Amino acid sequence: MNNKLTYKTSDLSLAAFLRVKKLKLEGVIPSEDDPRRAFFVFNIDNIDIEKTIASFYHDAQVSALELLKELNNLKSMARNLISV
């Protein structure tokens, strides 16, 4: 995560959406406050992250199967806390 613009979220659904939108997942890190929570860290170089997140909450259309696949992948990563 060196000198890259990154965005960190613990919202699993948003993280899955960002993966479907082809944002690069830099890693999964544990929360310092809650050992049961993981944060997903994305590279956001050349991305309007605010616009992307707004589309998630308002009018995004993505494949349900792709979203489900990413939800399952991210859940597994969070459980294992592996780096990508």
FIFI-98276 format. One line per field, with one value per residue: x, y, z of N, C-alpha, C, O, CB in turn; residue number from 1; residue in one letter. Coordinates in nm, 3 decimals, always signed. Glycine has a CB too. Example, Ala and Ser with C-alpha at 12.3 -4.5 7.8 and 13.67 -1.06 7.14 Angstrom:
! FIFI-98276
n.xx = +1.319,+1.285
n.yy = -0.569,-0.225
n.zz = +0.780,+0.708
ca.xx = +1.230,+1.367
ca.yy = -0.450,-0.106
ca.zz = +0.780,+0.714
c.xx = +1.320,+1.290
c.yy = -0.330,+0.003
c.zz = +0.780,+0.787
o.xx = +1.424,+1.341
o.yy = -0.332,+0.114
o.zz = +0.846,+0.804
cb.xx = +1.131,+1.408
cb.yy = -0.447,-0.060
cb.zz = +0.905,+0.572
num = 1,2
residu = A,S
//
This chain:
! FIFI-98276
n.xx = +0.082,+0.199,+0.243,+0.009,-0.319,-0.570,-0.871,-1.057,-1.280,-1.522,-1.755,-1.908,-2.083,-2.048,-1.776,-1.780,-1.924,-1.741,-1.537,-1.668,-1.692,-1.439,-1.230,-0.908,-0.826,-0.629,-0.569,-0.670,-0.736,-0.717,-0.942,-0.840,-0.985,-1.190,-1.175,-1.334,-1.394,-1.314,-1.121,-1.143,-0.916,-0.878,-0.726,-0.746,-0.650,-0.691,-0.970,-1.297,-1.393,-1.597,-1.814,-1.846,-1.918,-2.154,-2.311,-2.342,-2.514,-2.738,-2.808,-2.688,-2.619,-2.547,-2.425,-2.601,-2.502,-2.222,-2.186,-2.265,-2.068,-1.839,-1.905,-1.895,-1.623,-1.492,-1.586,-1.464,-1.193,-1.189,-1.240,-1.010,-0.819,-0.629,-0.375,-0.401
n.yy = -0.118,+0.120,+0.461,+0.480,+0.582,+0.496,+0.332,+0.247,+0.015,-0.138,-0.239,-0.503,-0.551,-0.319,-0.346,-0.581,-0.485,-0.293,-0.464,-0.601,-0.387,-0.377,-0.262,-0.265,-0.483,-0.427,-0.543,-0.722,-0.625,-0.658,-0.508,-0.267,-0.216,-0.404,-0.739,-0.904,-0.778,-0.687,-0.491,-0.385,-0.299,-0.085,+0.002,+0.319,+0.478,+0.693,+0.679,+0.795,+0.785,+0.876,+0.918,+0.659,+0.521,+0.657,+0.572,+0.306,+0.323,+0.436,+0.395,+0.174,-0.096,-0.422,-0.751,-1.001,-1.256,-1.218,-1.037,-1.192,-1.392,-1.239,-1.146,-1.388,-1.458,-1.241,-1.268,-1.506,-1.429,-1.237,-1.393,-1.547,-1.353,-1.287,-1.157,-0.999
n.zz = +0.000,-0.068,-0.114,-0.263,-0.348,-0.129,-0.020,+0.259,+0.396,+0.612,+0.538,+0.410,+0.192,+0.035,-0.020,-0.176,-0.395,-0.491,-0.573,-0.780,-0.951,-1.039,-0.888,-0.744,-0.491,-0.222,+0.019,+0.319,+0.639,+0.996,+1.235,+1.471,+1.695,+1.719,+1.717,+1.565,+1.336,+1.003,+0.774,+0.440,+0.198,-0.067,-0.380,-0.507,-0.708,-0.979,-0.969,-0.912,-0.617,-0.447,-0.620,-0.716,-0.481,-0.422,-0.636,-0.565,-0.345,-0.462,-0.751,-0.868,-1.090,-1.106,-1.179,-1.015,-0.961,-0.981,-0.773,-0.550,-0.563,-0.508,-0.251,-0.107,-0.148,-0.021,+0.240,+0.311,+0.293,+0.497,+0.719,+0.727,+0.724,+0.517,+0.299,-0.017
ca.xx = +0.000,+0.297,+0.217,-0.110,-0.443,-0.648,-0.999,-1.074,-1.417,-1.557,-1.886,-1.889,-2.159,-1.980,-1.650,-1.813,-1.959,-1.617,-1.469,-1.741,-1.658,-1.299,-1.129,-0.807,-0.820,-0.489,-0.554,-0.771,-0.666,-0.805,-0.971,-0.766,-1.082,-1.281,-1.111,-1.429,-1.418,-1.203,-1.130,-1.101,-0.842,-0.880,-0.649,-0.842,-0.583,-0.770,-1.111,-1.377,-1.450,-1.724,-1.917,-1.865,-1.993,-2.289,-2.385,-2.374,-2.629,-2.853,-2.858,-2.595,-2.671,-2.440,-2.471,-2.626,-2.411,-2.089,-2.189,-2.267,-1.935,-1.746,-1.941,-1.840,-1.477,-1.449,-1.613,-1.357,-1.071,-1.200,-1.225,-0.870,-0.734,-0.516,-0.346,-0.418
ca.yy = +0.000,+0.228,+0.581,+0.465,+0.629,+0.381,+0.350,+0.137,-0.002,-0.265,-0.274,-0.618,-0.532,-0.217,-0.405,-0.672,-0.400,-0.236,-0.572,-0.622,-0.272,-0.399,-0.193,-0.360,-0.504,-0.427,-0.634,-0.730,-0.603,-0.664,-0.384,-0.255,-0.206,-0.519,-0.851,-0.973,-0.692,-0.673,-0.380,-0.414,-0.182,-0.080,+0.102,+0.407,+0.565,+0.718,+0.644,+0.891,+0.694,+0.929,+0.890,+0.513,+0.484,+0.712,+0.484,+0.186,+0.350,+0.494,+0.344,+0.076,-0.220,-0.519,-0.890,-1.060,-1.369,-1.164,-0.979,-1.303,-1.453,-1.151,-1.151,-1.512,-1.448,-1.146,-1.328,-1.604,-1.353,-1.174,-1.499,-1.592,-1.234,-1.305,-1.045,-1.030
ca.zz = +0.000,-0.069,-0.195,-0.346,-0.286,-0.089,+0.048,+0.353,+0.443,+0.676,+0.482,+0.322,+0.068,-0.044,-0.067,-0.285,-0.507,-0.544,-0.645,-0.906,-1.034,-1.080,-0.809,-0.698,-0.347,-0.178,+0.131,+0.424,+0.765,+1.112,+1.307,+1.597,+1.803,+1.726,+1.649,+1.477,+1.219,+0.908,+0.680,+0.303,+0.151,-0.213,-0.453,-0.575,-0.805,-1.102,-0.946,-0.835,-0.519,-0.396,-0.722,-0.718,-0.361,-0.438,-0.727,-0.488,-0.260,-0.531,-0.878,-0.926,-1.146,-1.127,-1.185,-0.884,-0.943,-0.954,-0.639,-0.455,-0.567,-0.436,-0.109,-0.050,-0.148,+0.081,+0.371,+0.334,+0.321,+0.628,+0.818,+0.729,+0.726,+0.427,+0.210,-0.160
c.xx = +0.087,+0.257,+0.100,-0.226,-0.526,-0.777,-1.020,-1.219,-1.432,-1.695,-1.868,-1.961,-2.094,-1.849,-1.675,-1.849,-1.834,-1.536,-1.536,-1.710,-1.509,-1.196,-1.034,-0.807,-0.674,-0.467,-0.673,-0.696,-0.763,-0.828,-0.889,-0.860,-1.165,-1.220,-1.203,-1.455,-1.292,-1.229,-1.076,-1.038,-0.830,-0.788,-0.751,-0.772,-0.672,-0.916,-1.178,-1.455,-1.583,-1.838,-1.948,-1.948,-2.136,-2.372,-2.425,-2.502,-2.753,-2.898,-2.769,-2.669,-2.551,-2.501,-2.486,-2.530,-2.269,-2.082,-2.187,-2.131,-1.835,-1.777,-1.881,-1.688,-1.427,-1.475,-1.504,-1.226,-1.074,-1.183,-1.080,-0.771,-0.606,-0.496,-0.361,-0.292
c.yy = +0.126,+0.339,+0.566,+0.528,+0.506,+0.424,+0.227,+0.133,-0.136,-0.313,-0.383,-0.601,-0.429,-0.272,-0.500,-0.593,-0.341,-0.340,-0.599,-0.509,-0.271,-0.313,-0.298,-0.364,-0.517,-0.523,-0.631,-0.720,-0.610,-0.526,-0.384,-0.258,-0.332,-0.636,-0.928,-0.896,-0.685,-0.551,-0.426,-0.288,-0.190,+0.029,+0.187,+0.509,+0.574,+0.678,+0.758,+0.808,+0.745,+0.902,+0.741,+0.468,+0.537,+0.623,+0.355,+0.208,+0.397,+0.419,+0.238,-0.047,-0.310,-0.658,-0.946,-1.177,-1.323,-1.107,-1.088,-1.372,-1.369,-1.146,-1.274,-1.509,-1.356,-1.199,-1.427,-1.534,-1.292,-1.277,-1.541,-1.477,-1.252,-1.178,-1.092,-0.993
c.zz = +0.000,-0.165,-0.291,-0.272,-0.253,-0.020,+0.133,+0.399,+0.514,+0.628,+0.376,+0.188,-0.024,-0.101,-0.184,-0.411,-0.572,-0.621,-0.779,-1.004,-1.072,-1.006,-0.751,-0.545,-0.308,-0.062,+0.224,+0.555,+0.881,+1.172,+1.435,+1.716,+1.824,+1.648,+1.556,+1.349,+1.133,+0.820,+0.545,+0.248,+0.000,-0.266,-0.529,-0.665,-0.929,-1.090,-0.871,-0.733,-0.464,-0.492,-0.727,-0.599,-0.370,-0.530,-0.656,-0.407,-0.335,-0.656,-0.944,-0.979,-1.175,-1.131,-1.043,-0.858,-0.913,-0.813,-0.532,-0.448,-0.487,-0.287,-0.042,-0.044,-0.036,+0.222,+0.408,+0.368,+0.460,+0.739,+0.834,+0.743,+0.645,+0.346,+0.068,-0.231
o.xx = +0.052,+0.239,+0.095,-0.231,-0.549,-0.790,-1.004,-1.275,-1.365,-1.744,-1.820,-1.906,-2.086,-1.816,-1.600,-1.809,-1.822,-1.474,-1.468,-1.704,-1.460,-1.086,-1.077,-0.789,-0.603,-0.358,-0.765,-0.603,-0.880,-0.742,-0.872,-0.821,-1.206,-1.215,-1.157,-1.529,-1.180,-1.344,-0.975,-1.100,-0.779,-0.774,-0.831,-0.829,-0.722,-0.980,-1.121,-1.568,-1.673,-1.948,-2.064,-2.039,-2.230,-2.490,-2.532,-2.588,-2.863,-3.016,-2.776,-2.767,-2.466,-2.616,-2.393,-2.483,-2.201,-1.983,-2.113,-2.085,-1.757,-1.685,-1.823,-1.629,-1.333,-1.395,-1.458,-1.155,-0.974,-1.119,-1.034,-0.653,-0.494,-0.589,-0.338,-0.283
o.yy = +0.226,+0.314,+0.636,+0.528,+0.421,+0.535,+0.115,+0.236,-0.234,-0.417,-0.357,-0.633,-0.449,-0.247,-0.499,-0.630,-0.340,-0.309,-0.619,-0.530,-0.174,-0.293,-0.407,-0.262,-0.606,-0.578,-0.550,-0.797,-0.573,-0.438,-0.487,-0.298,-0.361,-0.632,-1.010,-0.942,-0.677,-0.513,-0.496,-0.181,-0.288,+0.134,+0.135,+0.614,+0.473,+0.647,+0.812,+0.766,+0.666,+0.866,+0.702,+0.386,+0.467,+0.601,+0.300,+0.121,+0.398,+0.383,+0.218,-0.094,-0.278,-0.678,-0.938,-1.194,-1.382,-1.127,-1.077,-1.407,-1.423,-1.141,-1.265,-1.552,-1.390,-1.177,-1.431,-1.576,-1.294,-1.250,-1.568,-1.499,-1.236,-1.101,-1.208,-1.011
o.zz = +0.062,-0.285,-0.393,-0.149,-0.340,+0.030,+0.086,+0.438,+0.482,+0.673,+0.266,+0.083,-0.145,-0.217,-0.281,-0.522,-0.694,-0.722,-0.880,-1.125,-1.130,-1.057,-0.714,-0.479,-0.354,-0.046,+0.209,+0.581,+0.867,+1.162,+1.499,+1.826,+1.937,+1.525,+1.476,+1.263,+1.183,+0.796,+0.538,+0.250,-0.055,-0.204,-0.606,-0.695,-0.977,-1.190,-0.776,-0.758,-0.438,-0.450,-0.740,-0.613,-0.331,-0.505,-0.684,-0.402,-0.279,-0.666,-1.066,-0.921,-1.258,-1.091,-0.962,-0.746,-0.828,-0.742,-0.434,-0.340,-0.409,-0.205,+0.066,+0.055,+0.036,+0.312,+0.522,+0.460,+0.533,+0.841,+0.945,+0.770,+0.693,+0.326,+0.036,-0.353
cb.xx = -0.094,+0.434,+0.339,-0.138,-0.521,-0.566,-1.117,-0.978,-1.516,-1.557,-1.955,-1.938,-2.302,-1.952,-1.580,-1.930,-2.054,-1.532,-1.466,-1.894,-1.694,-1.286,-1.194,-0.666,-0.900,-0.445,-0.430,-0.856,-0.592,-0.748,-1.123,-0.684,-1.173,-1.422,-1.053,-1.560,-1.461,-1.187,-1.053,-1.221,-0.701,-1.021,-0.543,-0.928,-0.440,-0.708,-1.124,-1.475,-1.353,-1.712,-1.870,-1.730,-1.924,-2.284,-2.301,-2.258,-2.592,-2.821,-2.875,-2.491,-2.756,-2.331,-2.373,-2.771,-2.412,-2.052,-2.313,-2.376,-1.887,-1.751,-2.095,-1.886,-1.426,-1.519,-1.749,-1.339,-1.051,-1.335,-1.310,-0.838,-0.698,-0.537,-0.204,-0.539
cb.yy = -0.001,+0.174,+0.617,+0.314,+0.728,+0.291,+0.373,+0.151,+0.009,-0.250,-0.149,-0.745,-0.490,-0.092,-0.481,-0.765,-0.287,-0.177,-0.700,-0.633,-0.142,-0.374,-0.107,-0.321,-0.631,-0.286,-0.601,-0.864,-0.468,-0.758,-0.370,-0.126,-0.091,-0.483,-0.945,-0.995,-0.550,-0.802,-0.257,-0.463,-0.175,-0.058,+0.035,+0.480,+0.511,+0.644,+0.510,+0.977,+0.673,+1.080,+0.940,+0.440,+0.539,+0.856,+0.452,+0.149,+0.453,+0.633,+0.457,+0.033,-0.194,-0.509,-0.976,-1.108,-1.456,-1.056,-0.890,-1.404,-1.469,-1.011,-1.151,-1.632,-1.397,-1.013,-1.398,-1.693,-1.244,-1.103,-1.619,-1.669,-1.199,-1.426,-0.988,-0.957
cb.zz = +0.120,-0.106,-0.272,-0.379,-0.380,+0.004,-0.053,+0.474,+0.327,+0.830,+0.421,+0.390,+0.099,+0.040,+0.048,-0.245,-0.462,-0.431,-0.560,-0.880,-0.962,-1.226,-0.696,-0.752,-0.305,-0.138,+0.209,+0.414,+0.764,+1.218,+1.337,+1.598,+1.778,+1.669,+1.750,+1.550,+1.263,+0.820,+0.732,+0.215,+0.219,-0.264,-0.550,-0.473,-0.841,-1.218,-0.866,-0.929,-0.405,-0.370,-0.862,-0.719,-0.234,-0.493,-0.852,-0.394,-0.158,-0.569,-0.972,-0.821,-1.276,-1.014,-1.268,-0.873,-1.066,-1.058,-0.622,-0.494,-0.713,-0.495,-0.092,-0.133,-0.284,+0.062,+0.372,+0.211,+0.217,+0.643,+0.780,+0.603,+0.870,+0.336,+0.235,-0.221
num = 1,2,3,4,5,6,7,8,9,10,11,12,13,14,15,16,17,18,19,20,21,22,23,24,25,26,27,28,29,30,31,32,33,34,35,36,37,38,39,40,41,42,43,44,45,46,47,48,49,50,51,52,53,54,55,56,57,58,59,60,61,62,63,64,65,66,67,68,69,70,71,72,73,74,75,76,77,78,79,80,81,82,83,84
residu = M,N,N,K,L,T,Y,K,T,S,D,L,S,L,A,A,F,L,R,V,K,K,L,K,L,E,G,V,I,P,S,E,D,D,P,R,R,A,F,F,V,F,N,I,D,N,I,D,I,E,K,T,I,A,S,F,Y,H,D,A,Q,V,S,A,L,E,L,L,K,E,L,N,N,L,K,S,M,A,R,N,L,I,S,V
//
